[in-house]
Amino acid sequence: MGSENLFNTLLETRQIFKNREYLRPSYTPAELPHRDDQIHQLARILAAPLRGETPSNIFLYGKPGTGKTATVRYVAKELEKVSGQAPLKVKVIYLNCEIVNTQYRILATISDVFLRNLENTRGKEFLESAKLPRRVPMTGWPTDEVYHSFFRALDEDRQLAVIILDEIDKLVQKSGDEVLYLLTRMNLDLKNAKVAVVGISNDTNFMEYLDPRVRSSLSEEEIVFPAYNALQLKDILDRRAKISFMDGVIGGGVIQLCAAHAAREHGDARRALDMLRVAGELAEREGTEVVTVEHVRRAYEKIEQDKMVEIIRTLPTQSKLVLYSIVLLVERTPRRIVSGDVYEIYHDLSCQSGLDVLTQRRVSDLISELDMLGIINAQIVSKGRHGRTKEIKLNIHPTQVRAAVQEYYPIRSMETFVLSSQIPRV
């Protein structure tokens, strides 16, 4: 078949999507159903500086997929629109603390925003005369110098800086809470500008890890995002499906099944939207004209597997090695796998990798942790006078485990060992 015929065939197939991007987490819709209370609370707090009042810092929390980030982005966009007629202009800076996760990088990123603004509005000559840098390097300066550059650049204008720190718990876990202390106390020293810090977290216990001074500053205002129920999720999916899919391609029961699955997963709208999108992509690849409940079931399985692979990628090295040992046994022996067999393979792999060899008890603990994560099933069975052991079953395809584990450099050469291993292949 020629390439022309191939593509003609594809183009003649009924199209599934209008625009699948409307089903991705990065899209902020024009309306946020079932979040009116949270939108109005946030707007009321952030409107204060527009009336010349000092803003409160805000902490938002709730389970993943409950609309926290979308709500903040929506309100921030509306706030920037009206700030042109207000005494203070508004600049919103959004940072994902899973990516920008150190005190230095947070301050350097924010500094560059306001230094660039000054250069655009007043020119390079102004920066030179004010002895301000054009940019802050991402490494190399003392942290207090970076903070000073941000402070001075911000306070040159009457403006409100709304600093959104999404996944703020990741920042504190990696770098502590000193940068939060600096940001939440800035208004005490600023003369012209104001700062409002908006922290977002999936961890409802996050505040317990903060210094009491930071805790009191950050949680001046708190907004809780409850999980969506199945009816709310169905409504959200119905709205997105209308703008994402072609007319008539969503089969009966598809939206309801996506909503039901997500409602069981703590009311996660992001997960529901992912499921609907993946179901549509599966239908598209097959060349079918309708997305069916069978596509949703397969999408659910795929997302579960993908989630498991991501968990495996983030495991500590020793846990990856234990899991890899289980994979080798699953692939090469028909008998039931027990913890003693796993330890023998793990021991040899550790020696070959040049890694420290853990005790058998510690490896047993790691097996239990893999069980808790759902990657394996480890059931304790009695061997009579020979004591007890754990029988192990793998919950994910060995090929997917291999791909996730072998991304880590010490295990890339393991295939040589696998091929020369004494484990019998069946």
N, C-alpha and C positions, 0 to 999 in steps of 0.2 A: 504493500500500500504506500503510495507516495505521500510526502508531507502535506501536500495541498489537500488530498482526500482525507488524511488524518484530521487536520484542523477543521475542515468543513464538517466532518462528522461531529466533532466536539461542539462546534458552534450551533449545529442544528439541534443538539440536545437541549431539552427544556432547562432554562436557567433556574437555579434554586434561590440564590441570594440577589437582593438589590444591593445591599452593602453590609457585609459581615462585620465591618469595623464597629457598627452600633452595638454589637454584642460583646465587645471587649471591655476590660476594666478601665482602659485609658479614656473611654468616651464618657463625657459628662453630659447627660441629657438636659434639654431645656426645662423639663419638669421632673421633680423627684417625688413620686407618689409615696404616701404613708410616712413622710418625714417632715410634715408641716410644723409640728411642735418643735423639733430640733432646729429647723431652719429659722423659725421666728426667735427662738432663744438665742441662737448665735448672732443673728442680725441685730437684736436688741443690745447685746453686749458690745459688738463691734461698732455700733452707731455712736456710742458715747464720745469718742474723740472728734467726730464730725461736729459735735456741739461744743467742742473745746474742753471736754472732760478727759481726765486721765483714764486710759483703757485698763480693763482687767485682763489678766492672763487667763487662759481657758484650757481645760483638760477635757478631751473627748475620749470616751472608752466604750467598748462593746465588742462582741464577737466578730470574727472576720466576715466580710460580706454584708454588713448591716448598714452600709451607706455613709460611713464616717467621712471618708476622703471625698466622695462625690458631693456631700453636703457642704463641706468646707470650701471646696473649689467653686461650687455654685454661688455660695454667699460672697466669697471673695471677689468673684467676677462682677457681681452686682454692685458690690461696695466700690470697686474701682470705677465703675460707670458713673456713679453719683458723686464721686469725690471731686470732680471738676468744679462743681458749684459750692463746695464746702470750704470752710476755713483751712482745713488740712487736706493736701492731696494724699492719696493712698498708694503705697507700693506693696504688693503681696509677693513674698518669696516662699516658694514651696520646696522643701527638701525632704527626700526620703532617706531616713537615717540608717537604712540597711545599706545604702550606697555611700552617702556622706556621713561617716560614722566616727569621726574624731573631732575633738574640740578645735584643733587647728583648721581642718577642712571646712567645718561649719562657719567659723568666723571669716576665713579667707573667701569663701563663696559669697557670703552676704556682703563683705567689704567690696568685692568687685562689682556687685550690682550698683551700689551707690557711688562708687568712684567713676564707673562708666556713665552714670546719669549726670554727674557733675561735668565730666568731660564733654558730653553731648550738649548740655545746656549752657555751660560757661566757657568751655574751651580748655585746651591743654595749658595755656598760659596761666589760667586761674589756679590749676592744680600746682603748677610750679611755684607761683607766688605764695600759695597757702602751705607750701612744703608738704603736699600730699602726693603719694605715688600714683601712677596711672593704673597700676594693677598690683595685686598682692600675689607673690608666687605660692604655688601649692605646697611647697616645703621650704624650709631654710630660715625663716624669720623667728624671732622669739614670739611666743603667743601673745604676750602683753602688747607688743608692737602691732600685731595684726588687729587686736581688739581696738587699740587706739586709732588706727586708720579707719576702721568701721565707724567708731563713735564720732569722729570728727567729720567724716564724709556725710553721715546721716544728719548731724546737727547743723549742717550748713543751710538747710531748708526747713520751712514749716511743713512737716509731713508725718504721716503715720506709716510705720513699717509693721506689716502683719507677717510675722515669721511662723510659717507652718512647719512643724517638725513631725512628719509622719513616721510611724513605727519608732517612736521616741525611746521605747524600752531597749531597742537595739543599740542606740547611742550610749545609754547609761551602762548597759552590760559591757560594752567594749571600752569606754573611755571615762566612765564616772559621770558625775552630775555638775562638775564645776562650770561648764559652759552654760548650763541652765541657770545657775546662780547669777552669772554675769548678765545674761539676757533678761532675766526676770527682774533684775534690780536697776536696769539702765535708766528708767524714768526718774529715779531719784536725782540723777546728775544731768540729764538732758535739758537744754534750755528751750530749743525751738521745736524739736521733733518729739515724737512719742513712739513707743514700741508696744506691740501686743504679741505675746507668744501663744501660739495654739499648738498644744501637744496632743497627738493622736496615738492611742495604743489599743491593741487587742487584749492586753493583759490587765485584767481588772485589779490585780494585786500589785501593779507596777509602783504605785505611790509608796508602798512599804519599803522600797529599796532606796528611797531618796533621803537626803539630809533633811531634817525637820524645817530648816529655813527655806530650802528649795520647795519642799512640799507645800508650805503655806503660801508661797508666791505663785506657784504654778497652778494650784487648785483654787484660786480665788473664785473661779466659776467652773462648775462641772456640768457636763451634758452627757447623759447616758443614752446609748443607742440600743434599744431592745431588738431581739431577733425578729425577723419577719415570720409571719405564720404562712400556711400553705395558700390561703386565699389572697394574701397580699403579694406573695411571690407569683401567683398565677396572673394577677393584674399587671405586675411589672413585666412579666414575660409577654403577655398579650400586647402591651404597648410597644415593646422593643421589636417583637416579631413583625408588627405592621410596617415598620420602617426598614427592617433588615431582610425580610424574605419577599419573594414574588408572591402575588396573590394566588391563593389556592394550593400552595405546596405543603402546608402544614396539615398532616393527617389528624384524624380524631384521636383524642387522648394524649397527644404529644406534649402539649403545654402542661396539662394536669400532671403527667408523670414526672416531668422535669421539676415542677414545683414540689411534688410529694417527696422526691429524693432529697431535694435541697432543704425542705422543712425538717427532715430527719437529721440533717447535718447542721443543726443549730441555726436554721433560717438564713443560710448563706446565699444571698442574691447573686453574688459573683459566680458561685458554683453553679447555680441554676442557669445563668446566662452562658457559661462555658459549655454546659451539657447540651443546651439547645444549639449552640454554634457547632459543636463537634458532631452532633447528630445530623445537622444540615450538611456538613462537610463529608460525612460518610455516605449520605444519600447522593451527593454531587459526584463523588468518585465512582460510585456504582452506575451512574447515569440514569438513576431512577427519577421519576417525576414528582414523587411525594415523599416527605419525611414521615416515617412511621414510628410507632412505639418500639419496634424492634431496633431501629436506629438509635433510639434513646437508650435502650438497655445496653447496646454495644458501646455507646458513648460513655455511659456510666462506668463500664468495666475499663475502658481505655483511660479515663481520667483517674480512676483508682490506681491503675498500674503506673501511670505517669507520676502520680503523687508519691507512690512507693519508691520509684526510681530517684526522685528528688531527695527523699529521706535518706536513701542509701548513699547518695553523693555527699551528704553532710555528716555521715558517720565518722567517728574518730578512726584513725588508722588501724588500731588493734581490732575494733569491731568489724571493719571491712575485711580484715584477714580471717577472722572467725567465720564470717559469712561466706567468704570465698572458699574456705575449707568445706563448708556444707555443700556448696555448689558442686565441687569436685566429687564428693561422695554421691550426691544425687545423680550426677551424670554417669558415674562409673560403677555403681554397685546396685544390684536389684534388692538387696536386703534392707531391712529397716535401719535407719541411721540413728546412732546413739551418741551421747556426749563424749564417751571415751574415744570413739573413732574420730570424732571431730578434733579432739585435742591432739591426737597423733599427727593428723595432717597439718593442723595449725602449727604444731611444734616445728615440723620440717620446713614449712613455709617461712616462719619467723627466722629460723637459722639461715635460710637461703637469702632472705631479704636483708639480713644484718640488723633486724629489729630485736628489741628485748623480748625474751620469752616469758610470758605470764604464767602464773601457777594454774593448775587445773581448776582450782576453786574460782579463781578470777575469771577464767574462760567460761566457767559455768554461769557466773554472774552476767557476763556479756551475752550469753545465749538467752538468759532470762530477759535481758533488755531488748534483744531483737524480737523476742516473743511479744513483749509489751507493745512494741511499735507495730506489730501485725505483719512483720516481714516473714516470720516463721511461726509455726506452732510447735511448742516444746512441752510435751506431756510427761510428767514423772510416772515411771512404771516400776514395779517391784520385781527384782530378780531373785526373790527368795533369800537364801543364805548368801547370795552374792551381792546383796545390798540393793540400792535403787539407782536408777539412771534416768536420763531424759531421752525420749524418742522424739525425733525432730522431723518435721515436714516443712518444705519450702512453699510459701504462699505466692511467689512471683516466678515468672519463667526464668530459668538459669541464664538464658542469653541476655536478658535485661539486667540481671545482677552483674554479669561479666562486664557489660558495657559501662555500667555506673562505677564499678569497683576499679576497673583497669584505667580509668581516667587519672587515678592517683599514681604518681610516678614510681614508688617502690614496687608496685605490683605489675608494672608493664612487662617485665621479663618473666612472669610466672608461667607463660605458656610452655617454655622450655622444660620447666619442672613438671608441668602437667603431663607432657608427652612421655617423660621418662619415669613417671610415678609408678609405684608398684600397686596402685589401686587397680583392681581388675576392671577392664571395660567390658560391658555386656552388649 
